[in-house]
């Protein structure tokens, strides 16, 4: 049994056209069961009353018989069931016409029934049905005016009010309920899609803000690298230049070979150190074109360089089998690792840090876990630029960002991407 909440629910992920089709199928099932249930007493009164002509009884029985497959033959196409309902109403309208003329139940059925047909069968079907009803009503009115169709005077004897009231209830009340249900359904769709639109606006605004913050962080990183180049590499190269200028003077001296050789050796060592520093800065700026196969090596390179500069012992666990079914940006995962590892080194006070990359045919897990002091209270909710950048990178891949405590009491950040298995 369908509950009221199930009948009124709207799937926010569903397209409006699919939602309307689903509602029409569900509404037709409920409407036809109520329709048959309410028309059973109408049929009984019609068959029992002695002053009702036989052909009126036959038409009412025919209308009821058409309603049964429309209600219970759910394997029939939706359009066929709607057409059976239309034939049922036309038969019932003719039954009321032969009994009471154009002034009684005929007008109720002809005027009100297009509402249900339009809601259940769609606008084109509803308009066609309404057009046929207008033609039939016009012909009936013309025939009545021309004297071809009698306009009987119905006396309200015993049971007559039942015969007059039940068609109104069966034709009007059900359609009012159907219209109310459809209005509620549309209102649910409007609210759902408004909420989705509002959420997308907020997400776009947040994404724009994060992009600006990332750009600012990039500018700060460029300034840092510029300072390191100026204060580090440039100073070393200047010192090497001064040493190089000493070589001609030393070569002209008495002990020229040993002194010149020592300066050249220092010059070579200094150049090697400066080149290594420049290479390190270059790798920080860009590790080259990364693919899934090269990602473990690039992350391992980050870990080796950080081990040289950090006080903590950093371990890299690579559980990449070489097979996966998903699609992701390896450079984005590289930057995720770079940011997460930098945060752990700067802020955790950890003695050991573990970087783990696990890639399987169905998922990718990239985590950085430390044994440091853990997250400050409220840090997970507030989140600094580093955490927001990590979340932005994870969600930008369609993945899940995880932030919490590690097994050793420190901090664990992770990015989890999932794919469908390849069958």
C-alpha positions as CSV (number, residue, x, y, z in Angstrom):
1,X,0.0,0.0,0.0
2,X,1.2,3.5,-0.9
3,X,1.2,5.9,2.0
4,X,0.3,9.6,1.5
5,X,3.9,10.7,1.9
6,X,5.0,8.2,-0.8
7,X,2.3,9.5,-3.1
8,X,3.4,13.1,-2.6
9,X,7.2,12.7,-2.6
10,X,9.3,14.2,-5.4
11,X,12.6,12.9,-6.5
12,X,14.9,15.9,-6.7
13,X,17.3,14.1,-9.1
14,X,14.5,13.3,-11.5
15,X,13.9,15.4,-14.6
16,X,10.5,17.2,-14.6
17,X,9.3,15.2,-17.7
18,X,10.2,11.9,-15.9
19,X,8.6,13.1,-12.7
20,X,5.4,14.0,-14.5
21,X,5.2,10.6,-16.2
22,X,5.8,8.8,-12.9
23,X,3.1,10.9,-11.2
24,X,0.6,10.2,-14.0
25,X,1.2,6.5,-13.8
26,X,0.7,6.5,-10.0
27,X,-2.2,8.9,-10.2
28,X,-4.0,6.8,-12.8
29,X,-3.8,3.7,-10.5
30,X,-5.2,5.5,-7.5
31,X,-7.8,7.5,-9.5
32,X,-9.2,4.5,-11.3
33,X,-9.6,2.4,-8.1
34,X,-11.5,5.3,-6.5
35,X,-13.4,5.8,-9.7
36,X,-14.6,2.2,-9.8
37,X,-15.4,2.1,-6.1
38,X,-17.5,5.3,-6.3
39,X,-19.3,4.1,-9.5
40,X,-20.4,0.8,-8.1
41,X,-23.3,2.4,-6.2
42,X,-24.1,4.6,-9.2
43,X,-24.5,1.4,-11.3
44,X,-26.5,-0.4,-8.6
45,X,-29.0,2.5,-8.3
46,X,-29.2,2.7,-12.1
47,X,-30.0,-1.0,-12.5
48,X,-32.4,-1.1,-9.6
49,X,-34.6,1.9,-10.3
50,X,-37.6,0.9,-12.3
51,X,-38.2,4.2,-14.1
52,X,-34.8,4.2,-15.9
53,X,-35.0,3.0,-19.6
54,X,-33.2,-0.2,-20.5
55,X,-30.8,1.5,-23.0
56,X,-29.8,3.9,-20.2
57,X,-29.0,0.9,-18.0
58,X,-27.0,-0.8,-20.8
59,X,-25.0,2.4,-21.4
60,X,-24.2,2.7,-17.6
61,X,-23.2,-1.0,-17.5
62,X,-21.0,-0.5,-20.6
63,X,-19.3,2.5,-18.9
64,X,-18.6,0.5,-15.8
65,X,-17.2,-2.5,-17.8
66,X,-14.8,-0.1,-19.6
67,X,-13.6,1.3,-16.3
68,X,-12.5,-2.2,-15.0
69,X,-9.6,-2.8,-17.4
70,X,-8.6,0.9,-17.1
71,X,-8.4,0.3,-13.3
72,X,-6.9,-3.1,-12.9
73,X,-5.2,-4.1,-16.2
74,X,-1.9,-2.3,-15.3
75,X,0.0,-4.2,-18.0
76,X,-1.8,-2.2,-20.6
77,X,0.0,0.9,-21.9
78,X,-0.8,4.1,-20.0
79,X,-2.3,5.7,-23.1
80,X,-4.6,2.8,-23.7
81,X,-5.9,2.9,-20.1
82,X,-6.6,6.6,-20.4
83,X,-8.5,6.0,-23.7
84,X,-10.6,3.3,-21.9
85,X,-11.4,5.9,-19.2
86,X,-12.5,8.4,-22.0
87,X,-14.8,5.8,-23.5
88,X,-16.2,5.0,-20.1
89,X,-17.1,8.7,-19.5
90,X,-18.6,9.0,-23.0
91,X,-20.8,6.0,-22.3
92,X,-21.8,7.4,-18.9
93,X,-22.5,10.8,-20.4
94,X,-24.9,9.2,-23.0
95,X,-26.5,7.2,-20.2
96,X,-27.3,10.4,-18.3
97,X,-28.4,12.1,-21.5
98,X,-31.0,9.4,-22.3
99,X,-32.3,9.5,-18.7
100,X,-32.4,13.2,-17.9
101,X,-31.5,15.1,-21.0
102,X,-29.0,17.9,-21.3
103,X,-30.0,19.6,-18.0
104,X,-28.9,16.9,-15.6
105,X,-25.8,14.7,-15.1
106,X,-24.8,14.9,-18.8
107,X,-23.6,18.5,-18.4
108,X,-21.6,17.6,-15.3
109,X,-19.8,14.7,-17.0
110,X,-19.2,16.6,-20.2
111,X,-17.8,19.8,-18.5
112,X,-15.8,18.4,-15.6
113,X,-14.2,15.2,-17.0
114,X,-11.6,16.9,-19.3
115,X,-9.8,18.0,-16.2
116,X,-8.9,14.5,-15.2
117,X,-8.1,13.4,-18.8
118,X,-5.7,16.4,-19.2
119,X,-4.0,15.6,-15.9
120,X,-3.7,11.9,-16.5
121,X,-3.2,11.7,-20.3
122,X,-1.4,14.9,-21.1
123,X,-2.4,18.2,-22.7
124,X,-3.0,16.9,-26.3
125,X,-5.2,14.1,-25.1
126,X,-7.1,16.4,-22.8
127,X,-7.7,19.0,-25.5
128,X,-8.9,16.3,-27.9
129,X,-11.3,14.9,-25.3
130,X,-12.6,18.4,-24.5
131,X,-13.1,19.2,-28.2
132,X,-15.2,16.0,-28.7
133,X,-17.2,16.8,-25.6
134,X,-17.9,20.3,-26.9
135,X,-19.1,18.8,-30.2
136,X,-21.3,16.2,-28.5
137,X,-22.8,18.9,-26.2
138,X,-23.5,21.1,-29.1
139,X,-25.2,18.3,-31.0
140,X,-27.2,17.4,-27.9
141,X,-28.3,21.0,-27.4
142,X,-29.3,21.4,-31.0
143,X,-31.2,18.1,-31.0
144,X,-33.0,19.2,-27.8
145,X,-33.9,22.6,-29.3
146,X,-35.1,20.9,-32.5
147,X,-37.3,18.5,-30.6
148,X,-35.3,15.5,-31.7
149,X,-34.2,14.8,-28.1
150,X,-36.7,14.8,-25.3
151,X,-36.3,16.9,-22.2
152,X,-38.0,14.7,-19.6
153,X,-39.2,16.1,-16.4
154,X,-37.9,13.9,-13.6
155,X,-40.0,13.6,-10.6
156,X,-38.1,13.2,-7.3
157,X,-39.5,9.9,-6.1
158,X,-37.8,7.5,-3.7
159,X,-34.1,7.1,-4.5
160,X,-34.1,9.8,-7.1
161,X,-31.8,12.1,-5.1
162,X,-29.3,9.2,-5.0
163,X,-29.3,9.0,-8.8
164,X,-28.8,12.8,-9.1
165,X,-26.2,13.1,-6.4
166,X,-23.9,10.1,-7.1
167,X,-22.9,11.2,-10.7
168,X,-21.9,14.6,-9.3
169,X,-19.9,13.0,-6.6
170,X,-18.3,10.5,-9.0
171,X,-17.5,13.1,-11.7
172,X,-16.6,16.2,-9.6
173,X,-15.2,15.2,-6.3
174,X,-12.7,12.8,-7.7
175,X,-11.4,15.3,-10.1
176,X,-11.1,18.0,-7.5
177,X,-9.0,15.6,-5.4
178,X,-6.9,14.8,-8.5
179,X,-6.4,18.5,-9.2
180,X,-5.4,19.1,-5.6
181,X,-3.0,16.2,-5.7
182,X,-1.4,17.5,-9.0
183,X,-1.1,21.0,-7.6
184,X,0.6,19.7,-4.5
185,X,2.9,17.6,-6.7
186,X,3.8,20.6,-8.9
187,X,4.5,22.6,-5.8
188,X,6.9,19.9,-4.6
189,X,8.7,20.0,-7.9
190,X,9.0,23.8,-7.7
191,X,10.3,23.7,-4.2
192,X,12.8,21.0,-5.0
193,X,14.2,22.7,-8.0
194,X,14.3,26.1,-6.3
195,X,16.3,24.4,-3.5
196,X,18.6,22.9,-6.0
197,X,19.0,26.2,-7.9
198,X,19.7,28.0,-4.6
199,X,22.2,25.4,-3.5
200,X,24.0,25.6,-6.9
201,X,24.2,29.4,-6.5
202,X,25.7,29.0,-3.1
203,X,28.1,26.4,-4.3
204,X,29.1,28.6,-7.3
205,X,29.7,31.5,-4.9
206,X,31.7,29.3,-2.6
207,X,33.7,27.9,-5.5
208,X,34.4,31.4,-6.8
209,X,35.6,32.5,-3.3
210,X,37.8,29.4,-3.0
211,X,39.3,30.1,-6.5
212,X,40.1,33.6,-5.4
213,X,41.7,32.3,-2.2
214,X,43.7,29.7,-4.2
215,X,44.9,32.4,-6.6
216,X,46.0,34.5,-3.6
217,X,47.7,31.5,-2.1
218,X,49.4,31.0,-5.5
219,X,50.6,34.6,-5.5
220,X,52.0,34.2,-2.0
221,X,53.8,31.0,-3.1
222,X,55.3,32.8,-6.0
223,X,56.5,35.5,-3.7
224,X,58.0,32.9,-1.4
225,X,59.8,31.2,-4.3
226,X,61.0,34.6,-5.5
227,X,62.4,35.4,-2.1
228,X,64.1,32.0,-1.9
229,X,65.6,32.5,-5.4
230,X,66.8,36.0,-4.4
231,X,68.1,35.2,-1.0
232,X,69.3,31.6,-1.8
233,X,70.2,30.8,-5.3
234,X,71.0,34.3,-6.4
235,X,73.3,34.9,-3.4
236,X,75.0,31.5,-4.0
237,X,75.5,32.4,-7.7
238,X,76.9,35.8,-6.7
239,X,79.4,34.2,-4.4
240,X,80.3,31.8,-7.2
241,X,80.8,34.7,-9.5
242,X,83.2,36.3,-7.1
243,X,85.1,33.1,-6.7
244,X,85.3,32.7,-10.5
245,X,86.8,36.2,-10.7
246,X,89.6,35.1,-8.3
247,X,90.8,32.4,-10.7
248,X,92.8,34.7,-13.0
249,X,94.5,36.3,-10.0
250,X,95.3,33.0,-8.5
251,X,96.6,31.7,-11.8
252,X,99.1,34.6,-11.9
253,X,100.4,33.9,-8.4
254,X,103.2,31.6,-7.3
255,X,101.1,28.7,-5.9
256,X,98.7,29.1,-8.8
257,X,97.9,25.4,-9.5
258,X,96.8,24.4,-6.0
259,X,94.8,27.6,-5.3
260,X,93.2,27.7,-8.6
261,X,92.3,24.0,-8.4
262,X,90.7,24.5,-5.0
263,X,88.6,27.5,-6.2
264,X,87.5,25.5,-9.3
265,X,86.4,22.6,-7.0
266,X,84.5,25.0,-4.8
267,X,83.0,26.6,-7.9
268,X,81.8,23.2,-9.3
269,X,80.4,22.2,-5.9
270,X,78.6,25.5,-5.5
271,X,77.1,25.3,-9.1
272,X,75.9,21.7,-8.4
273,X,74.2,22.9,-5.2
274,X,72.6,25.9,-6.9
275,X,71.4,23.7,-9.8
276,X,69.9,21.2,-7.3
277,X,68.1,24.0,-5.5
278,X,66.7,25.4,-8.7
279,X,65.6,21.9,-9.7
280,X,63.8,21.5,-6.4
281,X,62.0,24.8,-6.8
282,X,61.1,23.8,-10.3
283,X,59.6,20.5,-9.2
284,X,57.5,22.4,-6.6
285,X,56.2,24.6,-9.3
286,X,55.4,21.9,-11.8
287,X,56.2,18.1,-11.6
288,X,55.6,17.8,-15.4
289,X,52.8,16.0,-17.1
290,X,51.3,13.6,-14.7
291,X,49.3,10.4,-15.5
292,X,47.9,7.8,-13.2
293,X,50.9,5.6,-13.7
294,X,53.3,8.5,-12.8
295,X,51.4,9.7,-9.8
296,X,53.0,7.3,-7.2
297,X,56.5,8.3,-8.4
298,X,55.6,12.0,-8.2
299,X,54.2,11.6,-4.6
300,X,57.2,9.6,-3.7
301,X,59.4,12.4,-4.9
302,X,57.4,14.9,-2.7
303,X,58.0,12.6,0.3
304,X,61.7,12.3,-0.3
305,X,62.2,16.1,-0.6
306,X,60.0,16.7,2.5
307,X,62.0,14.2,4.5
308,X,65.2,16.1,3.8
309,X,63.6,19.4,5.1
310,X,61.2,18.2,7.8
311,X,61.9,17.1,11.4
312,X,59.2,14.4,11.1
313,X,59.8,10.9,9.6
314,X,57.6,10.7,6.5
315,X,56.7,7.3,5.1
316,X,55.0,6.7,1.7
317,X,52.8,3.6,1.2
318,X,52.0,2.8,-2.4
319,X,49.1,0.3,-2.9
320,X,48.5,1.1,-6.6
321,X,48.0,-2.2,-8.6
322,X,48.2,-0.5,-12.0
323,X,44.6,-1.2,-12.8
324,X,41.6,1.2,-12.4
325,X,38.3,2.0,-14.1
326,X,37.9,5.7,-13.1
327,X,39.0,9.0,-14.5
328,X,40.7,11.6,-12.4
329,X,43.2,14.5,-12.7
330,X,46.5,13.1,-11.4
331,X,47.9,16.7,-11.1
332,X,45.0,17.6,-8.8
333,X,45.8,14.5,-6.6
334,X,49.5,15.6,-6.6
335,X,48.5,19.1,-5.4
336,X,46.2,17.5,-2.8
337,X,49.2,15.5,-1.4
338,X,51.5,18.6,-1.5
339,X,49.0,20.7,0.4
340,X,48.1,18.0,3.0
341,X,51.7,17.2,3.6
342,X,52.7,20.8,4.0
343,X,49.9,21.4,6.5
344,X,51.0,18.3,8.5
345,X,54.7,19.5,8.6
346,X,53.9,23.1,9.5
347,X,51.0,22.7,12.0
348,X,50.9,19.2,13.5
349,X,54.1,19.0,15.4
350,X,54.2,15.3,14.4
351,X,57.1,12.9,14.8
352,X,55.9,10.7,12.0
353,X,53.7,11.2,9.0
354,X,52.2,8.5,6.7
355,X,51.2,9.2,3.1
356,X,49.1,6.5,1.6
357,X,48.0,6.0,-2.0
358,X,45.6,3.1,-2.7
359,X,44.1,2.7,-6.2
360,X,41.9,-0.3,-7.1
361,X,39.6,-1.0,-10.0
362,X,36.7,0.6,-8.0
363,X,38.2,3.5,-6.0
364,X,41.2,5.7,-5.2
365,X,42.1,6.6,-1.6
366,X,44.8,9.3,-0.9
367,X,45.4,10.0,2.7
368,X,47.9,11.9,4.9
369,X,48.0,10.9,8.5
370,X,50.2,12.2,11.4
371,X,50.7,11.5,15.1
372,X,50.8,15.2,16.0
373,X,48.7,17.3,18.3
374,X,45.5,16.8,16.4
375,X,42.9,19.3,15.2
376,X,42.1,22.3,17.4
377,X,38.6,22.5,18.6
378,X,36.3,23.9,15.9
379,X,38.9,23.6,13.2
380,X,36.9,21.1,11.2
381,X,33.9,23.5,11.1
382,X,35.8,26.7,10.5
383,X,38.6,25.4,8.3
384,X,41.5,27.5,7.2
385,X,42.5,28.1,3.6
386,X,44.5,24.9,3.5
387,X,41.6,22.7,4.6
388,X,39.1,24.5,2.3
389,X,41.6,24.0,-0.6
390,X,41.8,20.3,0.1
391,X,38.0,20.0,0.2
392,X,37.7,22.0,-3.0
393,X,40.2,19.7,-4.8
394,X,38.5,16.5,-3.5
395,X,35.0,17.6,-4.4
396,X,36.2,19.0,-7.7
397,X,37.0,15.4,-8.7
398,X,33.5,14.3,-7.6
399,X,35.1,12.6,-4.5
400,X,34.6,12.7,-0.8
401,X,36.8,14.8,1.5
402,X,37.6,13.2,4.8
403,X,38.9,15.1,7.9
404,X,39.3,13.6,11.3
405,X,41.6,12.1,14.0
406,X,44.2,9.5,13.2
407,X,44.6,6.2,15.0
408,X,47.6,7.8,16.9
409,X,45.6,10.8,18.0
410,X,46.9,13.2,15.3
411,X,45.1,14.3,12.2
412,X,44.0,12.4,9.1
413,X,43.0,14.0,5.8
414,X,41.9,12.0,2.8
415,X,40.4,12.1,-0.6
416,X,38.2,9.1,-1.6
417,X,37.1,8.7,-5.3
418,X,34.8,5.8,-6.3
419,X,34.0,4.3,-9.7
420,X,31.6,1.7,-11.0
421,X,33.1,-1.8,-11.4
422,X,34.0,-2.7,-15.0
423,X,31.9,-5.7,-16.1
